[in-house]
């Protein structure tokens, strides 16, 4: 009887170890290849995203699937230890003009009903190959492509695309 109890304990420990290993492996693969959760820490995307909102982020494997208006997470040389989140405004090859705070892409005005606190600003940007141009929705409080020493983000720095806001649950929202 004693031998059987030891055997049962060993088999239970082995079973739990295998189960935990499988779950950990699946979690790692999902996080690394599919997506992850992100927590908003700045006001640069208000009112779309508030401080402490939580997002589900899909990893980007095909950059041709990124579209103007997507909310994207990325790295930037000016903030090497942070992942930034901004709205994608310009794709490779686009000409972005900002006239009195109004944004034009390839000569056409972008309808930006999500913009808060727009500011007077004038400049033109030609987005190079394999690069992207980003702006925060809270223009007066966003340090973005307009301000950076090098205003474009290389595609290799793209971390993911926001899919949905799940917290707080009262502000649940799916993004296009």
C-alpha positions as CSV (number, residue, x, y, z in Angstrom):
1,X,0.0,0.0,0.0
2,X,2.8,2.4,0.9
3,X,4.5,1.8,-2.4
4,X,1.3,2.6,-4.3
5,X,0.8,5.9,-2.5
6,X,4.4,6.9,-3.4
7,X,3.7,5.9,-7.0
8,X,0.5,7.9,-7.1
9,X,2.2,11.0,-5.7
10,X,5.0,10.6,-8.3
11,X,2.5,10.2,-11.1
12,X,0.5,13.2,-9.9
13,X,3.6,15.3,-9.7
14,X,4.7,14.1,-13.2
15,X,1.2,14.8,-14.6
16,X,1.2,18.4,-13.1
17,X,4.7,19.1,-14.4
18,X,3.7,18.0,-17.9
19,X,0.5,20.1,-17.8
20,X,2.3,23.2,-16.5
21,X,5.0,22.8,-19.1
22,X,2.4,22.5,-21.9
23,X,0.5,25.6,-20.7
24,X,3.7,27.6,-20.3
25,X,4.8,26.6,-23.8
26,X,1.5,27.5,-25.4
27,X,1.4,30.9,-23.5
28,X,4.9,31.6,-24.7
29,X,4.1,30.8,-28.3
30,X,0.9,32.9,-28.2
31,X,2.7,35.9,-26.7
32,X,5.6,35.6,-29.0
33,X,3.8,35.0,-32.3
34,X,0.1,35.9,-32.0
35,X,-0.4,38.8,-29.5
36,X,-0.2,40.2,-26.1
37,X,-1.8,42.6,-23.6
38,X,-0.7,46.2,-23.2
39,X,-1.4,48.9,-20.6
40,X,-1.7,52.6,-21.5
41,X,0.6,54.8,-19.5
42,X,0.4,58.2,-21.3
43,X,-2.2,60.7,-22.4
44,X,-0.9,61.0,-26.0
45,X,-3.8,59.0,-27.4
46,X,-6.7,60.6,-25.5
47,X,-9.6,60.5,-25.9
48,X,-9.3,57.2,-27.8
49,X,-7.1,55.6,-25.1
50,X,-7.0,56.7,-21.5
51,X,-4.3,56.1,-19.0
52,X,-4.7,52.6,-17.5
53,X,-6.8,51.3,-20.4
54,X,-5.7,47.8,-21.4
55,X,-5.5,46.5,-25.0
56,X,-5.2,43.3,-26.8
57,X,-2.4,43.7,-29.4
58,X,-1.9,41.5,-32.4
59,X,1.7,41.0,-33.6
60,X,2.3,42.3,-37.1
61,X,4.0,39.8,-39.4
62,X,2.9,41.3,-42.7
63,X,3.4,45.0,-42.9
64,X,1.3,45.3,-46.0
65,X,-1.8,44.7,-43.7
66,X,-1.1,47.9,-41.8
67,X,-3.6,50.7,-42.8
68,X,-3.8,54.4,-42.2
69,X,-5.7,55.0,-39.0
70,X,-4.5,51.8,-37.3
71,X,-3.4,52.1,-33.7
72,X,0.1,50.7,-33.6
73,X,2.7,49.8,-30.9
74,X,6.4,50.3,-31.8
75,X,9.9,51.0,-30.6
76,X,11.7,54.2,-31.4
77,X,15.4,55.2,-31.2
78,X,14.6,58.2,-29.1
79,X,13.0,56.0,-26.4
80,X,14.9,52.7,-26.6
81,X,13.5,51.3,-23.4
82,X,9.8,52.0,-24.2
83,X,7.1,50.8,-26.5
84,X,5.1,53.7,-27.9
85,X,1.5,53.7,-29.1
86,X,0.3,56.1,-31.8
87,X,-2.0,56.3,-34.8
88,X,-0.5,55.3,-38.2
89,X,-0.8,58.3,-40.5
90,X,1.7,57.7,-43.3
91,X,2.7,54.5,-45.1
92,X,5.9,54.1,-47.1
93,X,5.8,56.4,-50.1
94,X,3.2,58.8,-48.7
95,X,3.5,62.5,-48.6
96,X,2.1,63.9,-45.3
97,X,1.4,67.6,-45.1
98,X,0.2,69.3,-42.0
99,X,-1.3,72.7,-42.6
100,X,-2.5,74.7,-39.6
101,X,-2.8,71.4,-37.7
102,X,-4.9,69.7,-40.5
103,X,-3.3,66.6,-41.9
104,X,-3.3,65.7,-45.6
105,X,-2.1,62.4,-47.0
106,X,-1.1,62.5,-50.7
107,X,-3.0,65.8,-51.1
108,X,-6.3,64.6,-49.5
109,X,-7.4,65.8,-46.1
110,X,-7.7,63.1,-43.4
111,X,-10.9,63.2,-41.5
112,X,-9.7,62.9,-37.9
113,X,-12.8,63.1,-35.6
114,X,-10.7,61.3,-33.0
115,X,-8.2,64.2,-32.6
116,X,-8.2,66.1,-29.3
117,X,-6.5,69.4,-28.7
118,X,-5.2,70.0,-32.2
119,X,-2.5,72.6,-32.4
120,X,-1.2,75.0,-35.1
121,X,1.5,73.2,-36.9
122,X,2.9,73.3,-40.5
123,X,5.3,70.9,-42.1
124,X,5.6,68.4,-44.9
125,X,7.0,64.8,-44.6
126,X,7.8,62.3,-47.4
127,X,7.7,58.8,-45.9
128,X,10.7,56.7,-47.1
129,X,10.5,53.1,-48.1
130,X,10.1,50.6,-45.2
131,X,9.2,53.5,-42.8
132,X,6.0,54.7,-41.2
133,X,4.7,58.1,-39.8
134,X,2.8,58.3,-36.6
135,X,0.8,60.9,-34.6
136,X,-1.0,60.8,-31.3
137,X,-4.7,61.6,-31.1
138,X,-4.0,64.2,-28.3
139,X,-1.9,66.4,-30.5
140,X,-1.1,69.1,-27.9
141,X,0.3,66.4,-25.6
142,X,1.8,63.8,-27.9
143,X,5.5,63.5,-28.6
144,X,5.3,61.9,-32.0
145,X,6.7,62.0,-35.6
146,X,6.3,65.7,-35.7
147,X,8.8,66.1,-32.8
148,X,11.3,63.3,-33.2
149,X,14.8,64.0,-34.5
150,X,14.1,61.3,-37.2
151,X,10.3,61.4,-37.8
152,X,9.9,57.9,-39.3
153,X,9.7,54.5,-37.7
154,X,11.3,51.5,-39.5
155,X,9.1,48.5,-40.1
156,X,11.4,46.4,-38.0
157,X,10.4,48.4,-34.9
158,X,6.7,47.7,-35.3
159,X,5.6,45.5,-32.3
160,X,1.9,45.1,-33.0
161,X,-1.5,46.5,-33.8
162,X,-4.2,47.3,-31.2
163,X,-7.2,45.0,-31.8
164,X,-9.4,45.8,-28.9
165,X,-9.7,47.7,-25.7
166,X,-10.9,45.3,-23.0
167,X,-10.4,47.3,-19.8
168,X,-12.2,49.0,-18.3
169,X,-15.0,46.8,-19.5
170,X,-17.4,49.8,-19.6
171,X,-15.2,51.2,-22.4
172,X,-14.8,48.0,-24.4
173,X,-14.1,48.7,-28.0
174,X,-12.9,46.8,-31.1
175,X,-10.5,48.6,-33.4
176,X,-10.7,48.2,-37.2
